[in-house]
Amino acid sequence: MPEKPVATLTGPGRSRFSSICILILSGATLAACSGGDFGRARQDSLNDDMHRWMGAEATGSIGAHSSRFQLTENERQLRDLAYPLIEPPHSRPAWKSVFGDYKPIAPPWQQKPAFDRSAYGRLLIDEPHRADTSRYAQLIDDVRDDITRFDPFFSTAGQVFDLDSKRNASLNLVSDLSPRERADAVARMQENSLIVQWVQQCLEQRIASYRWALEHLVVQAPDNMAADADRLIGHLAALTANPPVMAQPVAGRALRTRG
């Protein structure tokens, strides 16, 4: 029995088909490269100062100017470690993990609308899950991630504050310090302090969100995993209530969350 001829494209048809294939393959490649763990942009596609905006956002929120100094290595690390703690915790379905969603965030004392402690829990509960235990597992993972990030951030904050105290002491010792240099030094110290206040308040918000989620999970789908989640939330709350370093008030006052 003779074989059936295989259909082929020639001329303009083949050219259009090849172009479509290239577009599809390019799109798949870009999608794979643009998304990283937890839906954030991959590190290999980001620059070293990608979180520099945090300083300008923090000082701008109180009507102050940001520093024009370059970031030191410790200051850059402070901002890099701060971002995962100020980004609102989300329960992300698998299909969202393909695309990064990195974006600047307003400090909690500038947030509009005001912080909603139920937002995280509603998202966690409303999203489809194959089993109720997976919701508890997601909550536990999110809290544990915050606990893991806690020490590295505050360790770096301690180093930054120590060097800032030396910077502050040197301001009156440099004979030819220009007004611009002094203003930039003061602005950088303010930035660093505000960023730590930012993280401290966001941690308090996260704990409130986790507790709301756990309370409502227990009502809707009671499970023994609730005890593990409660223990971890309590541990994170204890850490947050007694941080190893405290940010100094800026502009003569400690800034607090609105709402």
KAQUI-V213873 format. One line per field, one symbol per residue. psi: psi as a letter, one per 20 degrees, with the letter a starting at -180 (. if undefined). Layout:
psi = ???
This chain:
psi = pqqpqppqprbhghggghgggggghgggghghhhqaqkjqqqhijqrhkhjhhhghgghhijjrqrqiqqprghhghghghhghhipppqopqhiiihpqkpqqqqqhijpprqpoiigghggghhqpqhqhhhggggggggghghghigggghghgggghghhhhgghihjiohkpqhgggghgghhhgggghhghggghhggggghggggggghghghmpqiihggggggghghggghhmqhqpqqqqkjqpprpq.
